[in-house]
């Protein structure tokens, strides 16, 4: 075990412990319709959404109406995203010609009906199973209007359901669980969009790209020609992490330097994955009028998370005794960050069931893989939602 892995694990837990409680209380106030520091700038936008969509914010739904609203929203999302993927060849912001009969040399025509269906269902359900490489499959418009929007809507719908569940525990003698459309709107406007905006500005300052340039052609040090993908990455990266969608703009995901360029961005990306799941116990505590319950839930999550981080880091840094390679098991790791940052990121990703990765999980040792499988099988109870 090295100081690097210990410091990263406890630094993440310390930052989460400091921020989760105020964020959890803020979220409770948002979903209960209370005033917050964002009320003044955001409430007019919220009211406009209600008027345009003809939503009555005072209308309370029972569980069947709430569930029907959720399912109908999901169906509309699926149809929109599927159509976007199938018709991206007719839409703008497609400099590589993906989906056309004559794409640029070296590209295929990948958006078959089954792949479009798989992708739409995957991001709709927050599963984010990617059986394609984003930079060689999706146009800029499909990345922005498809993947990024689905990350917002799937996360907002998930938060709305979590809030309805909390209301079910907190409210006595009523079958009213709130209003799905109101909860979805507030989750997006007050929580997801502000966090994503701050995250995007920070990532841009660290070197994450945000442009609409055509892909570049460069000459490598060996003299070969290579295509370098560009695109609006910084606007997609934060919500990919915050929403637990994890769908990378690039196939290499958070191992790509255009998505995750520095050790500081690596730390912040892990923090963004965990911040909302870590805040929800305190939201529950405030809405249930018992903050001790929130601390109890957070402590249980933190214990399981830190145990997984320490075991994984120790296992990977010990290396394989059969090969006696100094420095531990570097196979499949992100060489820029080292074993510790890759190991902790793998636990963050699997504990939250987020698809974002900065290393190859199938290159981990058996004990580390056991931790990852335990995290996945736990069903997102470790900083998940």
Protein Blocks (a to p, Z undefined) as FASTA:
>chain_A
ZZklmmmmmmmmmmmmmmmmmmmmmmmmmmnopacfklmmmmmmmmmmmmmnopafkbcc
dfklmmmmmmmmmmmmmmmmmmmmmmmmmpghilnopoiabdcehiacfbgfklmmmmmm
mmmnonopafbdfklmbcfklmmmmmmmmmmmmmmmmmmmmmmmmmmmmpghiabebjfk
lmmmmmmmmmmmmmmmmmmmmmmmnopacdfbdcdddddfkopacdddedjfklmmmmmm
mnonopafbfnlmmbfklmmbfklmmmmmmmmmmmmmmmmmmmmmmnopaklmmmmmmmm
mmmmmmmmmmmmmmmmnopaklopghiafehiafknommlmmmmmmmmmmnopabdcbdf
klpcfklmmmmmmmmmnoopgopZZ
